[in-house]
C-alpha cells in the first residue's frame, strides 16, 4: 500500500475529509474479536461488507491495519496505534451525541426563571421547573438560574441573578 502523510497541514485535512466515521466501529469490532466473521455478526452486517469497509479504511490511510492469515487476524503496529485513538474518538463522539440529543429533548440544560428580588434574595429553589425538564433520572442534569427583576419598563425586566445549586 502507498505510504500516507497523515501528519501535517494540507494532507491531514484531505485525509480527514475522506474519513468515514462508520469505518471506526467496524475497525474496532475486528480488532476486538480478531475475526471478521465474529465482528460482522456483532455489527449485523455481512462479512464481505465489513471487509470492504476495512479495505477502504486501509486504502485511505495507506497502511495495512491487520495481519491476515487463513486462521487469524491480528493488528499491525499501525492498527494498534489507530485502535487507541479510535476507541477514545468513538467514546467522545458517542458522549457528545448523547448530550446533544438530551439537550434537544429538554432533558438537560439551563432553565432561567425571573422572580421578584425579594424571592431571589431568599434563595428561592425550584426543582428544574417542576417536571418540565424531562424524566426524573435526567433532572439532575438541569441547572437553574434565578434572576431578580430590578425594574420593568419599556425595555422589559432587567435581571440580576446567579446559578442555584440543585
C-alpha positions in Angstrom: 0.0 0.0 0.0 1.3 3.5 -0.7 2.7 5.4 2.3 0.4 8.0 3.8 1.2 11.5 5.0 -1.3 11.7 7.9 0.7 14.3 9.8 0.9 17.9 8.7 -1.2 20.6 7.2 -3.0 20.1 3.9 -2.5 16.4 3.6 -4.1 15.8 7.1 -7.2 17.9 6.3 -7.7 16.0 3.0 -7.5 12.7 4.8 -9.9 13.8 7.5 -12.4 15.0 4.8 -12.3 11.5 3.3 -12.5 9.6 6.6 -15.8 7.7 7.0 -16.7 7.6 10.7 -18.6 4.3 10.1 -15.3 2.7 9.5 -14.1 3.2 13.0 -16.6 1.0 14.8 -16.0 -1.7 12.1 -12.3 -1.5 12.7 -12.7 -1.7 16.5 -15.0 -4.7 16.2 -12.5 -6.6 14.1 -9.7 -5.6 16.4 -11.7 -6.7 19.5 -12.8 -10.1 18.1 -9.7 -10.8 16.0 -12.2 -12.2 13.5 -14.0 -10.7 10.5 -16.8 -13.2 10.9 -17.4 -12.5 14.6 -17.2 -8.8 14.1 -19.6 -8.9 11.2 -22.1 -10.9 13.3 -21.8 -8.4 16.2 -22.4 -5.5 13.8 -25.3 -7.2 12.0 -23.7 -6.8 8.6 -22.2 -9.3 6.1 -18.6 -10.4 6.4 -18.0 -9.1 2.8 -19.4 -5.6 3.7 -17.2 -5.5 6.7 -14.1 -6.5 4.7 -14.9 -3.7 2.2 -15.1 -1.1 5.0 -11.7 -2.3 6.4 -10.1 -2.3 2.9 -11.4 1.3 2.3 -10.0 2.5 5.6 -6.7 0.8 5.0 -6.6 2.3 1.5 -7.4 5.8 2.7 -4.8 5.6 5.5 -2.2 4.0 3.2 -1.2 1.3 5.7 -2.4 -2.3 6.5 -4.2 -2.4 9.8 -4.3 -6.2 10.2 -2.1 -9.2 9.6 -4.4 -11.6 7.9 -3.9 -15.4 7.7 -6.4 -18.1 6.9 -6.8 -18.8 10.6 -6.2 -15.4 12.4 -6.5 -11.7 12.2 -4.1 -9.6 14.3 -3.4 -5.8 14.5 -0.3 -4.4 12.8 1.7 -1.8 14.7 -0.2 0.9 12.8 -3.5 -0.9 13.7 -2.6 -0.8 17.4 -1.9 3.0 17.1 -5.2 3.6 15.4 -7.1 1.4 17.9 -6.1 3.6 20.9 -7.2 6.8 19.1 -10.3 5.3 17.5 -11.6 4.0 20.9 -11.2 7.4 22.5 -12.8 9.2 19.5 -15.8 6.9 19.3 -16.4 7.2 23.1 -16.2 11.0 22.9 -18.3 11.3 19.8 -20.9 9.0 21.4 -20.9 11.1 24.6 -21.4 14.4 22.8 -24.1 12.9 20.6 -26.0 11.7 23.7 -25.6 15.1 25.4 -26.8 17.0 22.3 -29.8 14.7 22.0 -30.7 15.2 25.7 -30.4 19.0 25.2 -32.7 18.8 22.2 -35.2 16.7 24.2 -35.1 19.2 27.1 -33.6 16.6 29.4 -30.7 18.7 30.3 -29.7 22.4 30.0 -30.4 25.6 31.9 -33.8 26.9 33.0 -33.9 30.7 33.6 -36.5 31.9 36.0 -37.2 35.6 36.7 -38.7 36.4 40.1 -39.2 39.3 42.4 -36.0 40.5 44.0 -37.3 39.6 47.5 -37.8 35.9 46.4 -34.5 35.8 44.6 -32.8 37.1 47.8 -34.3 34.3 49.9 -32.6 31.6 47.8 -35.9 30.5 46.2 -35.4 26.9 45.0 -37.4 25.5 42.2 -36.5 22.0 41.0 -35.8 22.2 37.3 -39.1 24.0 36.6 -41.1 21.2 38.2 -41.4 18.4 35.7 -40.7 20.4 32.5 -37.1 19.3 32.3 -37.5 15.6 31.4 -37.6 12.4 33.3 -36.7 12.1 37.0 -33.5 10.4 36.1 -32.4 13.3 33.9 -33.5 16.2 36.2 -30.1 16.2 37.9 -28.5 17.3 34.6 -30.5 20.5 34.7 -29.3 23.8 36.1 -31.5 26.6 37.4 -30.7 30.3 37.3 -32.9 32.5 39.4 -32.9 36.2 38.4 -34.3 39.0 40.4 -36.1 41.6 38.2 -34.7 45.0 39.2 -37.1 47.1 37.1 -39.7 46.7 34.5 -40.4 49.2 31.7 -40.5 49.6 28.0 -37.3 47.6 27.6 -38.7 44.8 29.8 -37.2 43.5 33.0 -33.6 43.9 33.9 -32.5 40.7 35.6 -29.7 40.1 38.1 -29.0 36.7 39.5 -26.9 33.6 40.0 -26.9 29.9 39.5 -28.8 27.9 42.1 -27.3 24.6 43.1 -29.6 21.6 42.8 
